[in-house]
Amino acid sequence: MSAQLSHSGVGIGFAASASALFWLEKRRFTKLEKSSYHDPLTKLANRAYLDLYLKFVTSKAKTDGEVVVLAFLDLNGFKGINDIFGHAQGDFVLKSVAKSLLAHIREKDLVARYGGDEFVVIFVAPAAHREQTLTRMKKALHSAFKQLATDIEKIKVCAAVGISVYPRPATSITMLLRTADQAM
């Protein structure tokens, strides 16, 4: 009987260990997956996630009669911030921009760090609300940078912004990004 208890105890111990190992591995995979789609500094979506998201929303826009409004932002004079104030202050500015942009969008919208000092903001709406969505995008960006000016007192941060819309005039993801970039 004691052999059975011992054997049974080992089985329970092994099952508990296997279960714990499974959950640890699942948690590690979730963290790994999140890190492969998010910028480590700003915690925003990164370019890899943006590419997947754009494929999804443009496909959905085509079938559901929606528009994708994309704003491309490039911070002006960012290299000077790093050179004059240091990289830690530059990182603070990037995180502040991310926080401010996130504060001025809806939960279903997307803000991504495209790279370096470039950001992308995406709104999706029914095609009938195209003009209202463009207006909302402009107001959100204006409000975000107005808020940013009060958050960061000693450093002036401004951005060049270009906006494009899918499926008109942009007819592809490449064209959507390119026309927004050119509009800056």
C-alpha positions in Angstrom: 0.0 0.0 0.0 2.8 2.4 0.8 4.3 1.6 -2.7 1.0 2.7 -4.2 0.9 5.9 -2.3 4.5 6.6 -3.3 3.8 5.7 -6.9 0.6 7.8 -6.8 2.5 10.7 -5.2 5.1 10.6 -8.0 2.4 10.6 -10.6 0.7 13.6 -9.1 4.0 15.4 -8.7 4.8 14.7 -12.4 1.4 15.8 -13.5 1.7 19.0 -11.5 5.2 19.6 -12.9 4.0 19.0 -16.5 1.1 21.3 -16.0 3.4 24.0 -14.5 5.8 23.5 -17.3 3.0 23.9 -19.9 1.8 27.2 -18.3 5.4 28.5 -18.0 6.0 27.6 -21.7 2.7 29.2 -22.8 3.5 32.4 -20.8 7.0 32.5 -22.4 5.5 32.0 -25.8 3.0 34.8 -25.2 5.8 37.2 -24.1 7.9 36.2 -27.1 4.9 36.7 -29.5 4.2 40.1 -27.9 7.8 41.2 -28.2 7.9 40.2 -31.8 5.0 42.5 -32.6 5.6 45.4 -30.2 8.3 48.1 -29.9 10.2 47.5 -26.7 10.7 51.2 -25.9 7.2 52.7 -26.6 5.2 49.4 -26.2 3.4 50.4 -29.4 2.8 48.0 -32.3 5.9 47.6 -34.4 6.3 47.5 -38.2 5.8 43.7 -38.3 2.4 44.0 -36.6 1.5 47.1 -38.7 2.1 45.0 -41.9 -0.3 42.3 -40.6 -2.8 44.8 -39.5 -2.8 46.7 -42.8 -3.4 43.4 -44.7 -6.3 42.7 -42.4 -8.0 46.1 -42.5 -7.5 46.7 -46.2 -9.0 43.3 -47.0 -11.9 44.0 -44.6 -12.3 47.5 -46.0 -12.7 46.0 -49.5 -15.4 43.5 -48.5 -17.2 45.7 -45.9 -17.2 49.0 -47.7 -14.9 50.8 -45.3 -12.0 53.3 -45.5 -8.6 53.1 -43.9 -7.2 56.5 -43.0 -3.5 56.4 -42.4 -1.3 59.2 -41.0 2.4 58.9 -41.3 4.3 61.1 -38.7 8.0 61.9 -38.7 9.4 63.9 -35.8 11.2 67.0 -36.9 14.7 67.6 -35.5 14.7 64.4 -33.5 18.4 63.8 -34.1 19.1 67.2 -32.4 17.2 66.1 -29.3 19.5 63.1 -29.0 22.6 65.2 -29.7 21.8 68.0 -27.4 19.9 66.4 -24.5 21.2 62.7 -24.8 19.6 59.5 -25.8 17.8 59.0 -22.5 15.9 62.3 -23.2 15.3 61.2 -26.8 13.8 57.9 -25.5 11.6 60.0 -23.1 10.3 62.0 -26.0 9.5 58.9 -28.1 7.6 57.4 -25.2 5.8 60.7 -24.6 4.8 60.9 -28.3 3.5 57.3 -28.1 1.5 58.1 -24.9 0.0 61.3 -26.2 -1.0 59.6 -29.5 -2.6 56.7 -27.6 -4.5 59.2 -25.4 -6.2 60.8 -28.4 -7.5 57.8 -30.3 -10.2 55.2 -29.8 -9.5 51.7 -28.5 -10.1 50.2 -31.9 -7.7 52.5 -33.7 -4.0 51.7 -34.1 -0.8 53.6 -33.3 2.5 52.0 -34.4 6.1 52.9 -34.2 7.3 52.6 -37.8 10.9 53.0 -36.9 13.3 55.5 -35.4 11.2 58.7 -35.0 8.4 57.7 -37.3 4.9 56.7 -36.3 1.8 55.6 -38.1 -1.8 56.1 -36.9 -4.7 54.2 -38.5 -8.4 54.8 -38.3 -10.9 52.5 -40.0 -14.5 53.7 -40.6 -17.5 53.1 -42.9 -16.9 54.7 -46.3 -19.9 57.0 -45.7 -17.9 58.6 -42.8 -14.8 59.3 -44.8 -14.7 63.0 -44.3 -15.6 62.8 -40.6 -12.8 60.3 -40.1 -10.3 62.5 -41.9 -11.4 65.4 -39.7 -11.2 63.2 -36.6 -7.7 62.1 -37.5 -6.5 65.7 -37.9 -8.1 66.7 -34.6 -6.6 63.7 -32.8 -3.1 64.5 -34.1 -3.4 68.2 -33.3 -4.6 67.4 -29.8 -1.9 64.9 -29.3 0.9 67.4 -30.1 -0.8 70.2 -28.2 -0.8 67.9 -25.1 2.7 66.9 -25.8 3.9 70.5 -25.8 2.6 70.8 -22.2 4.1 67.5 -21.1 7.6 68.2 -22.4 8.4 71.8 -21.5 12.0 72.3 -22.4 12.0 70.4 -25.7 9.9 71.6 -28.6 8.5 68.5 -30.5 6.7 68.8 -33.8 6.2 66.4 -36.6 5.7 66.4 -40.4 2.4 64.6 -41.1 1.0 63.0 -44.2 -2.4 61.4 -44.5 -3.6 59.0 -47.1 -6.8 57.0 -47.6 -7.5 53.5 -48.8 -9.2 52.5 -51.2 -9.2 55.9 -52.8 -6.8 57.4 -53.7 -4.5 54.6 -52.5 -5.4 51.3 -54.1 -2.8 49.1 -52.2 -1.0 49.0 -48.9 2.3 50.1 -50.6 0.5 53.0 -52.2 -1.2 53.9 -48.9 2.1 54.2 -47.1 3.9 55.9 -50.0 1.2 58.6 -50.5 1.1 59.3 -46.8 4.9 59.5 -46.8 4.9 61.8 -49.8 2.2 64.0 -48.3 4.6 64.9 -45.4 
